[in-house]
Amino acid sequence: MQEQWLEISRKLQESLDSGVYKVWIAPLHGEVRGEHLTLRAPNAFVANWLRTRLLASIREAAAAVLRQNPEKVSVEVLAGPQEAAAAVAMTNAAETLAASMPAAEGLDEGCAHGTLTTAASDSVSAAPILAAPSVASPAPTQQYLPLGVASFSRPRSEWRHSFDDFVVGPSNNVAVAAAQDVCRSSGCVSTLFISAPPGLGKTHVSQAVGQTMYKAGLGSKVGYLTAEDFAARFVSALRTREVDEFKARLRQLDVLLLEDVHFLRGKEKIQDMVLSVVKHLQEYGGRVVFTSTFSPRELQQVDSQLVSHFCSGIVSAISRPDEDMRREILERKARSWQVMLPGTVCDLLANRLQGDVRQLESCLNSLVFKARLLNCNLNTELALEVLSQYADVECGPDFDAIVRLVCESFGLTQKQLASPSRRQELVLARNTIYYLARKHTEMSLAEIGSRFNRRHTTVIKGISSVERELCKETRVGRQIARAVSLIERNAGVCAPA
């Protein structure tokens, strides 16, 4: 059953590395019948990789969902339709040859079938009496990872956010109103560009559009992609010569949700494809929602025509929530966790925490966890203890404090950071400073770059690099995440002399 496969897929998503899941598991189609799971992979390369590397993990996840002993669960991995068709054709050819064999050749029926099957499956010539000039061996084809042309829509379970659970206030009301208008058949907003620092709700609004359209019965006509995912699929389509199909599927969408468009910087061919798709959608009544950490005027190395289309509709920024919004965010989150949050505690947190939404949720989560650990109610004293780990960063560290803490975290000096050297550890530290300064200060990109005698284009590239590593959860990404977490917890504390 399809529902059981979806549950198995969710368990694999929880147990496997996010990159492994996206590349090898997400493109699969599964079917469960009793204690047997059949998986169809995009091609033979993927199927073989799954059989040798992930079969045990898949079997364990299936056993947990089916409530069976793993030894009783069977998993079969099949290649895509092209490979399956080729296998069927070769088998049919072998059977035809076997049927035409005279019994007097000195081989019994079973032996003849065995010899023929081996010859067909290995795609090599057999003995002269078994030769079949009319059956040609298939030409070897290069196999690619499963990143090619696929559906751009998402199932219901993957639309994690909605407008109902989004707190609207002065910092985001224009963006939300425009996004809701995109969802209306009679709406006037066909293009929306949302810019905001990390953690302020860009993805929430974008996914809320997708979920609203899905509920309206248009799920198959809504495409949701990050710019990096778009680029990866486009490159794969080039390799497999499926560019026309890739473009056609995008043009068939009613709504395209394209996140983190600043990752398109410097990628001219991919920008051309995005421009072509956006032009077509706008011309034929489609709608497009873009999100980015940067505003359109801050984007460099992006085609001027594409930037013009970014700005052709509503351009809106999301800023940090004010105190009333923070209070409502905390209250809603507490209700969703079925936690009683006293008014005094909520007011204290809302007043002291002035950062992004992720940090609000993190602090509340830490408070709830500590209360459960101590088996006590949420109270002001406990909140103050937890706030000591958060309040300084939420009040916003200044640029000098960020630089000191990054130097301490990476074991570097400020003189080294200011040098022209491009050693890997220095570049990583500078990029982390750019990311934190953009997130926690009101400094412009030019002001941030001037502190290190760098242009604002270098700052954009550095921030994009950090976001990419954090998103992919790579080894470097995990290193950056640990450093950022440590720095934010200790922001405002002077580094030792």
DOTORPA-913788 format. One record per residue (C-alpha): x, y, z; chain. Coordinates in nm, 4 decimals. Each point is the difference from the previous one (the first is absolute). Layout:
X	Y	Z	A .
...
//
This chain:
0.0000	0.0000	0.0000	A .
0.1178	0.3509	-0.0825	A .
-0.0751	0.1302	0.3526	A .
0.2308	-0.2607	0.1525	A .
0.2808	0.0958	-0.2364	A .
-0.0415	0.3658	0.0969	A .
0.0345	-0.0994	0.3651	A .
0.3087	-0.2085	-0.0780	A .
0.1454	0.2943	-0.1921	A .
-0.0582	0.2309	0.2993	A .
0.1817	-0.2417	0.2293	A .
0.2938	-0.0141	-0.2392	A .
0.0047	0.3812	-0.0117	A .
0.0343	0.0025	0.3795	A .
0.2739	-0.2641	0.0130	A .
0.2155	0.0892	-0.3010	A .
0.2169	0.2998	-0.0761	A .
-0.2096	0.2682	-0.1709	A .
0.2199	-0.0024	-0.3112	A .
-0.0172	-0.3787	-0.0328	A .
-0.3777	0.0089	0.0350	A .
-0.0493	0.2741	-0.2599	A .
0.2251	-0.1625	-0.2585	A .
-0.0802	-0.3704	0.0399	A .
-0.3364	-0.0429	0.1768	A .
-0.2164	0.2978	-0.0984	A .
-0.0126	-0.0887	-0.3761	A .
-0.1196	-0.3587	0.0681	A .
-0.3507	-0.1334	-0.0583	A .
-0.0996	-0.2717	0.2465	A .
-0.2800	-0.2529	0.0285	A .
-0.0727	-0.2258	0.2956	A .
-0.1783	-0.3316	-0.0351	A .
-0.0209	-0.1993	0.3196	A .
0.3573	-0.0426	0.1203	A .
0.1550	0.0869	-0.3373	A .
0.1227	0.3495	-0.0938	A .
0.0660	0.0775	-0.3668	A .
0.2033	0.3110	-0.0824	A .
0.0439	0.1503	-0.3452	A .
0.3158	0.2057	-0.0506	A .
0.0557	0.2558	-0.2803	A .
0.2717	-0.2143	-0.1601	A .
0.2157	-0.3112	0.0415	A .
0.2872	0.1930	0.1587	A .
-0.2202	0.1203	0.2850	A .
-0.1597	-0.3430	0.0395	A .
0.3400	-0.1712	0.0338	A .
0.1212	0.2630	0.2476	A .
-0.3078	-0.0512	0.2180	A .
0.0377	-0.3788	-0.0066	A .
0.3626	0.0183	0.1159	A .
-0.0127	0.2936	0.2430	A .
-0.3468	0.0660	0.1423	A .
-0.1945	-0.3259	-0.0216	A .
0.0421	-0.0781	0.3714	A .
-0.1160	0.3477	0.1059	A .
-0.3020	-0.0189	-0.2297	A .
-0.0917	-0.3451	0.1321	A .
0.0210	0.1203	0.3625	A .
-0.2223	0.3012	-0.0713	A .
-0.2500	-0.2209	-0.1831	A .
-0.0019	-0.2511	0.2862	A .
-0.0754	0.2780	0.2498	A .
-0.2956	0.1249	-0.2058	A .
-0.1322	-0.3482	-0.0796	A .
0.0638	-0.1150	0.3590	A .
0.1880	-0.3040	-0.1170	A .
0.3347	-0.1600	0.0707	A .
0.2530	0.1443	-0.2480	A .
0.0878	-0.3541	-0.1096	A .
-0.3581	-0.0519	-0.1196	A .
-0.0106	0.3176	-0.2083	A .
0.1185	-0.0269	-0.3604	A .
0.1136	0.3029	-0.1987	A .
0.0296	0.0007	-0.3781	A .
0.1668	0.2877	-0.1840	A .
-0.0825	0.0341	-0.3688	A .
0.1484	0.2380	-0.2543	A .
-0.2064	0.2543	-0.1938	A .
-0.2304	-0.0841	-0.2886	A .
0.2702	0.0240	-0.2673	A .
0.2265	-0.2513	0.1684	A .
-0.2944	-0.2255	0.0789	A .
-0.1112	0.0088	-0.3630	A .
0.3507	-0.0857	-0.1157	A .
0.0121	-0.2943	0.2392	A .
-0.3362	-0.1274	-0.1241	A .
0.1115	0.0315	-0.3620	A .
0.3189	-0.1938	0.0661	A .
-0.1881	-0.2701	0.1877	A .
-0.2490	-0.0344	-0.2841	A .
0.2861	-0.0291	-0.2488	A .
0.1601	-0.2717	0.2088	A .
-0.3275	-0.1940	0.0222	A .
-0.0482	0.0281	-0.3782	A .
0.3452	-0.1410	-0.0599	A .
-0.0592	-0.2798	0.2470	A .
-0.3275	-0.0944	-0.1702	A .
0.1736	-0.0190	-0.3386	A .
0.2764	-0.2312	0.1266	A .
-0.0257	-0.3625	-0.1223	A .
0.0028	-0.2605	0.2789	A .
0.2696	-0.2052	-0.1790	A .
0.2734	0.2603	0.0654	A .
0.1187	-0.2035	0.3011	A .
-0.1399	0.2362	0.2645	A .
-0.3055	-0.0716	0.2109	A .
-0.2706	0.2656	0.0290	A .
0.1034	0.1211	0.3427	A .
0.3647	0.0361	-0.1012	A .
-0.0911	0.1815	-0.3188	A .
-0.2173	0.2480	0.1868	A .
0.2712	0.0559	0.2572	A .
0.2661	0.0664	-0.2629	A .
-0.2224	0.2323	-0.1968	A .
-0.1126	0.1981	0.3016	A .
0.3590	0.0564	0.1074	A .
0.1015	0.1045	-0.3476	A .
-0.2889	0.2434	-0.0269	A .
0.0439	0.1530	0.3437	A .
0.3733	0.0507	-0.0427	A .
-0.0486	0.1489	-0.3488	A .
0.2849	-0.2132	-0.1493	A .
0.0116	-0.2475	-0.2851	A .
-0.0603	-0.3642	0.0850	A .
0.1231	-0.3080	-0.1934	A .
-0.0494	0.0158	-0.3786	A .
-0.3110	-0.2162	0.0133	A .
-0.1635	0.2538	0.2357	A .
0.0959	0.3114	-0.1956	A .
-0.2852	0.2340	-0.0885	A .
0.1168	0.2602	-0.2508	A .
-0.3368	0.1756	0.0100	A .
0.0249	0.0762	0.3722	A .
0.2474	0.2821	0.0569	A .
0.1528	0.0755	0.3361	A .
-0.1253	0.3281	0.1396	A .
0.2480	0.2850	-0.0153	A .
0.1395	0.0871	0.3431	A .
-0.1508	0.3167	0.1439	A .
0.1366	0.2214	0.2733	A .
-0.2202	0.0132	0.3083	A .
-0.0514	0.3140	0.2098	A .
-0.1193	0.0733	0.3477	A .
-0.3794	0.0321	0.0433	A .
-0.0070	0.3794	-0.0290	A .
-0.1593	0.0251	-0.3430	A .
-0.3419	0.1009	-0.1172	A .
-0.2561	-0.0867	0.2642	A .
-0.3156	0.1424	0.1441	A .
0.0446	0.3444	0.1531	A .
-0.3111	-0.0305	0.2183	A .
-0.0011	-0.1190	0.3602	A .
-0.2262	-0.2472	0.1789	A .
-0.2254	0.1256	0.2771	A .
0.2341	-0.1212	0.2757	A .
0.2862	0.2225	-0.1197	A .
-0.1888	0.3321	0.0210	A .
0.1044	0.0694	0.3580	A .
-0.1224	0.3601	0.0361	A .
-0.3274	0.1863	-0.0523	A .
-0.1311	0.3539	0.0331	A .
-0.2043	-0.1089	0.3047	A .
0.3102	-0.0562	0.2131	A .
0.1832	0.3132	-0.1182	A .
-0.0025	0.3046	0.2263	A .
-0.0680	0.3155	-0.2017	A .
0.1133	0.3441	0.1119	A .
0.1586	0.3243	-0.1193	A .
0.3235	-0.1747	-0.0985	A .
-0.1575	-0.2418	-0.2469	A .
-0.3605	0.1032	-0.0746	A .
0.0705	0.1190	-0.3573	A .
0.1816	-0.3228	-0.0921	A .
-0.2758	-0.2185	0.1476	A .
-0.2808	0.1990	-0.1651	A .
0.1737	-0.0252	-0.3376	A .
0.0606	-0.3745	0.0468	A .
-0.3665	-0.0569	0.0833	A .
-0.0980	0.1965	-0.3104	A .
0.2168	-0.2337	-0.2089	A .
-0.2230	-0.2862	0.1170	A .
-0.3225	0.1643	-0.1178	A .
-0.1234	-0.0758	-0.3510	A .
-0.1146	0.3621	-0.0252	A .
0.3173	0.1396	0.1602	A .
0.2001	0.2763	-0.1627	A .
0.3465	-0.1086	0.1229	A .
0.1702	-0.2231	-0.2555	A .
0.3611	0.0528	0.1120	A .
0.1209	0.0305	0.3583	A .
0.3575	0.0450	0.1239	A .
0.0559	-0.0438	0.3757	A .
0.3340	0.0899	0.1580	A .
0.1003	-0.0500	0.3636	A .
0.2930	-0.1074	0.2165	A .
0.0000	-0.3668	0.1109	A .
-0.2657	-0.1137	0.2463	A .
-0.2707	0.2585	-0.0653	A .
-0.2513	-0.2048	-0.1987	A .
0.0836	0.0069	-0.3728	A .
-0.0371	-0.3758	-0.0331	A .
-0.3093	0.0012	0.2222	A .
-0.1801	0.2447	-0.2305	A .
0.1123	-0.1816	-0.3148	A .
-0.1168	-0.3374	0.1300	A .
-0.3244	0.1536	0.1222	A .
-0.0739	0.0983	-0.3603	A .
0.0685	-0.3570	-0.1109	A .
-0.2196	-0.1524	0.2694	A .
-0.2883	0.2403	-0.0765	A .
0.0177	-0.0869	-0.3694	A .
0.0167	-0.3690	0.0853	A .
-0.3170	0.0232	0.2076	A .
-0.1665	0.1755	-0.2931	A .
0.0679	-0.3078	-0.2119	A .
0.2956	0.1458	-0.1925	A .
0.2785	-0.1971	0.1685	A .
0.1232	-0.1549	-0.3246	A .
0.0271	0.3449	-0.1581	A .
0.2198	0.1536	0.2715	A .
0.3764	-0.0385	-0.0283	A .
0.2205	0.0504	0.3070	A .
0.3770	0.0180	-0.0476	A .
0.3035	0.1620	0.1515	A .
0.2299	0.1691	-0.2489	A .
0.2627	-0.2657	0.0680	A .
-0.2491	-0.2787	-0.0640	A .
-0.1026	0.1741	-0.3230	A .
0.3661	0.0186	-0.1064	A .
0.0664	-0.3666	0.0835	A .
-0.3044	-0.1168	-0.1959	A .
0.0902	0.2209	-0.2937	A .
0.3569	-0.1361	-0.0138	A .
-0.1319	-0.3558	0.0184	A .
-0.2487	0.0766	-0.2785	A .
0.2904	0.1262	-0.2133	A .
0.1914	-0.3222	0.0569	A .
-0.2954	-0.2205	-0.0838	A .
-0.1107	0.2243	-0.2903	A .
-0.3363	0.0697	0.1615	A .
0.0198	0.3803	0.0055	A .
-0.3126	0.0421	-0.2112	A .
-0.1969	-0.2293	0.2311	A .
0.1389	0.1816	0.3043	A .
-0.1081	0.3371	-0.1418	A .
-0.3407	-0.1340	-0.1085	A .
-0.0832	-0.1298	0.3479	A .
0.0885	0.3325	0.1570	A .
-0.2070	0.1888	-0.2537	A .
-0.3036	-0.2161	0.0787	A .
-0.0066	0.1267	0.3593	A .
-0.2574	0.2477	0.1248	A .
0.2236	0.1168	0.2852	A .
0.3794	-0.0215	0.0333	A .
0.1492	0.0466	0.3482	A .
0.3747	0.0581	-0.0394	A .
0.1977	0.0457	0.3214	A .
0.3447	0.1500	0.0645	A .
0.0407	0.1527	-0.3465	A .
0.3274	0.1625	0.1052	A .
0.1600	-0.3416	-0.0666	A .
-0.0481	0.0727	-0.3722	A .
0.2827	0.2551	0.0098	A .
0.2522	-0.0580	-0.2782	A .
-0.1896	-0.2962	-0.1501	A .
-0.0851	0.1497	-0.3381	A .
-0.1549	-0.3031	-0.1724	A .
-0.2165	-0.0795	0.3004	A .
-0.1082	0.3644	0.0209	A .
-0.0974	-0.0209	-0.3682	A .
-0.2191	-0.3023	0.0739	A .
-0.1634	0.1704	0.3000	A .
-0.0627	0.3104	-0.2103	A .
-0.1557	-0.2068	-0.2787	A .
-0.2321	-0.1811	0.2422	A .
-0.0985	0.3165	0.1882	A .
-0.0746	0.1868	-0.3245	A .
-0.2245	-0.2847	-0.1165	A .
-0.1859	-0.0270	0.3311	A .
-0.0610	0.3746	0.0175	A .
-0.1125	0.0144	-0.3624	A .
-0.2543	-0.2798	0.0423	A .
-0.1398	0.0962	0.3399	A .
0.2292	-0.2036	0.2250	A .
0.1275	0.1299	0.3318	A .
0.3478	0.0074	0.1495	A .
0.1217	0.0472	0.3574	A .
0.3714	0.0643	0.0580	A .
0.1808	0.0097	0.3340	A .
0.3513	0.1166	0.0810	A .
0.2203	0.1131	0.2847	A .
0.0715	0.3104	-0.2116	A .
-0.2189	0.2577	-0.1700	A .
0.0070	0.0140	-0.3831	A .
0.2175	0.3142	-0.0017	A .
0.2611	-0.1830	0.2111	A .
0.0329	-0.2911	-0.2437	A .
0.3149	0.0075	-0.2112	A .
0.0968	-0.2245	-0.2943	A .
-0.3674	-0.0528	-0.0766	A .
-0.1339	0.0803	-0.3473	A .
-0.1592	0.3450	-0.0072	A .
-0.3078	-0.1385	-0.1774	A .
-0.0492	-0.2573	0.2743	A .
0.0374	0.2665	0.2694	A .
-0.2567	0.2054	-0.1910	A .
-0.2437	-0.2910	0.0190	A .
0.0750	-0.0382	0.3717	A .
-0.1151	0.3603	0.0382	A .
-0.2932	-0.0212	-0.2417	A .
-0.2537	-0.0740	0.2743	A .
-0.0014	0.0543	0.3755	A .
0.3375	0.0257	0.1726	A .
-0.0249	-0.0291	0.3773	A .
0.2435	-0.0442	0.2873	A .
-0.0609	-0.1771	0.3297	A .
0.1691	0.1494	0.3060	A .
0.0297	-0.1129	0.3598	A .
-0.3255	-0.0363	0.1960	A .
-0.0913	0.2646	0.2560	A .
-0.0780	-0.0827	0.3645	A .
-0.3729	-0.0620	-0.0541	A .
0.0760	-0.2372	-0.2861	A .
0.2625	-0.1802	0.2062	A .
-0.2515	-0.0449	0.2793	A .
-0.2559	-0.1506	-0.2377	A .
0.2610	-0.2261	-0.1591	A .
0.0936	-0.1371	0.3413	A .
-0.3637	-0.0508	0.0996	A .
-0.0850	-0.1826	-0.3206	A .
0.3044	-0.2207	0.0209	A .
-0.0771	-0.0871	0.3626	A .
-0.3572	-0.0925	-0.0945	A .
0.1233	-0.2195	-0.2842	A .
0.2221	-0.1815	0.2507	A .
-0.2920	-0.0215	0.2479	A .
0.1972	0.1997	0.2574	A .
-0.1437	0.2505	0.2497	A .
0.2094	0.3160	-0.0391	A .
-0.0705	0.2493	0.2816	A .
-0.0536	0.3592	-0.1089	A .
0.2895	0.1305	0.2099	A .
0.2415	-0.2485	-0.1569	A .
-0.1272	0.0758	-0.3493	A .
0.0417	0.3749	0.0569	A .
0.3513	-0.0509	0.1321	A .
0.1066	-0.2067	-0.3012	A .
-0.1654	0.2360	-0.2480	A .
0.1709	0.2988	0.1570	A .
0.3474	-0.1495	0.0267	A .
0.0143	-0.1993	-0.3237	A .
0.0365	0.2234	-0.3016	A .
0.1410	-0.2352	-0.2613	A .
-0.1531	-0.2120	-0.2739	A .
-0.2827	-0.2503	0.0334	A .
0.2286	-0.3042	0.0120	A .
0.1714	0.1389	0.3089	A .
-0.3351	0.0718	0.1653	A .
-0.1046	-0.3602	-0.0550	A .
0.3387	-0.1305	0.1131	A .
-0.0158	0.1911	0.3296	A .
-0.3564	-0.1119	0.0693	A .
0.0917	-0.3583	-0.0847	A .
0.2952	0.0128	0.2409	A .
-0.2222	0.1430	0.2727	A .
-0.2656	-0.2695	-0.0437	A .
0.2617	-0.2749	-0.0070	A .
0.1647	0.1247	0.3185	A .
-0.3363	0.0261	0.1783	A .
-0.0856	-0.3579	-0.0928	A .
0.3440	-0.1167	0.1058	A .
-0.0439	0.1630	0.3423	A .
-0.3680	-0.1025	0.0155	A .
-0.1168	0.3538	0.0732	A .
-0.2220	0.2653	-0.1555	A .
0.1254	0.2787	-0.2225	A .
0.0865	0.2966	0.2179	A .
0.1926	0.3254	-0.0125	A .
0.3031	-0.1325	0.1887	A .
0.0417	-0.2885	-0.2409	A .
-0.0508	0.2314	-0.2972	A .
0.2751	0.2323	0.1217	A .
0.2409	-0.2928	0.0224	A .
-0.0720	-0.0998	-0.3587	A .
0.0079	0.3627	-0.1183	A .
0.3565	0.0323	0.1200	A .
0.0938	-0.2222	-0.2940	A .
-0.2010	0.2028	-0.2520	A .
-0.0686	0.3571	0.1050	A .
0.3302	0.1552	-0.1043	A .
-0.0219	-0.1254	-0.3564	A .
-0.3654	0.0907	-0.0339	A .
0.0782	0.3586	0.1021	A .
0.2290	-0.0017	-0.3000	A .
0.3805	-0.0189	0.0238	A .
0.1847	0.2775	-0.1779	A .
0.2477	-0.0659	-0.2792	A .
0.3075	0.0212	0.2237	A .
-0.1454	-0.2566	0.2408	A .
-0.0712	-0.2356	-0.2905	A .
0.3571	0.0342	-0.1275	A .
0.1482	-0.0677	0.3460	A .
-0.2132	-0.3090	0.0536	A .
0.0682	-0.1401	-0.3478	A .
0.3743	0.0468	0.0557	A .
-0.0280	-0.1828	0.3305	A .
-0.2081	-0.2794	-0.1503	A .
0.2308	-0.0554	-0.2992	A .
0.3255	0.0605	0.1879	A .
0.0983	0.2966	-0.2166	A .
0.1043	0.3615	0.0555	A .
-0.1705	0.3092	-0.1404	A .
0.3216	0.0839	-0.1831	A .
-0.0147	-0.3347	-0.1816	A .
-0.3622	0.0601	-0.0995	A .
0.0841	0.3438	-0.1392	A .
0.2884	-0.1374	-0.2068	A .
-0.0411	-0.0670	-0.3751	A .
0.0691	-0.3717	0.0562	A .
-0.2581	-0.2415	-0.1432	A .
0.0891	-0.2989	0.2143	A .
-0.3027	-0.2218	0.0476	A .
-0.0373	0.0580	0.3737	A .
0.0233	0.3781	-0.0460	A .
-0.2604	0.0027	-0.2774	A .
-0.2322	-0.2167	0.2124	A .
0.0378	0.2314	0.3005	A .
-0.0625	0.3137	-0.2087	A .
-0.3075	-0.1573	-0.1579	A .
-0.1323	-0.0870	0.3461	A .
0.0462	0.3646	0.1060	A .
-0.1865	0.1179	-0.3125	A .
-0.2841	-0.2421	0.0775	A .
-0.0309	0.1028	0.3672	A .
0.0324	0.3725	-0.0769	A .
-0.2764	-0.0249	-0.2576	A .
-0.2161	-0.1929	0.2449	A .
0.0539	0.2016	0.3192	A .
0.0870	0.3538	-0.1061	A .
-0.1551	0.2663	-0.2204	A .
0.3238	0.0533	-0.1931	A .
-0.0189	0.0098	-0.3792	A .
0.1957	-0.2448	-0.2134	A .
0.2380	0.2784	-0.1028	A .
0.0635	0.0944	0.3648	A .
0.0702	-0.3620	0.0939	A .
0.2422	-0.0415	-0.2912	A .
0.1808	0.3259	0.0706	A .
0.1106	-0.1330	0.3405	A .
0.2183	-0.2531	-0.1839	A .
0.0727	0.2067	-0.3118	A .
-0.2331	-0.2253	-0.1984	A .
-0.2717	0.0916	-0.2474	A .
-0.3624	-0.0661	0.0839	A .
-0.0072	-0.2646	-0.2770	A .
0.2554	-0.1973	0.2018	A .
-0.2276	0.0281	0.3044	A .
-0.2959	-0.1352	-0.1984	A .
0.2099	-0.2903	-0.1255	A .
0.1209	-0.0767	0.3546	A .
-0.3508	0.0055	0.1509	A .
-0.1311	-0.2198	-0.2819	A .
0.2821	-0.2467	0.0610	A .
-0.0822	-0.0260	0.3717	A .
-0.3715	-0.0441	-0.0694	A .
0.0768	-0.2707	-0.2544	A .
0.2157	-0.1976	0.2431	A .
-0.2560	0.0364	0.2811	A .
-0.2822	-0.1093	-0.2301	A .
0.1858	-0.3070	-0.1282	A .
0.1150	-0.0980	0.3515	A .
0.3467	-0.0811	-0.1325	A .
0.3030	-0.0509	0.2233	A .
0.0924	0.3653	-0.0467	A .
-0.3660	0.0932	0.0536	A .
-0.0091	-0.1811	0.3333	A .
0.3254	0.1734	0.1004	A .
-0.1506	0.3389	-0.0862	A .
-0.3243	-0.0844	0.1825	A .
0.1892	-0.0904	0.3175	A .
0.2061	0.3191	-0.0206	A .
-0.3064	0.2172	-0.0635	A .
-0.1877	-0.1641	0.2887	A .
0.2930	0.0530	0.2366	A .
0.0475	0.3601	-0.1115	A .
-0.3683	0.0839	0.0331	A .
-0.0212	-0.1525	0.3478	A .
0.2956	0.2029	0.1146	A .
-0.0613	0.3204	-0.1936	A .
0.0860	0.3068	0.1992	A .
0.2614	-0.1800	0.2123	A .
0.3412	0.1516	-0.0598	A .
0.2634	-0.2342	-0.1355	A .
0.3005	-0.0500	0.2255	A .
0.2864	0.2401	-0.0529	A .
//
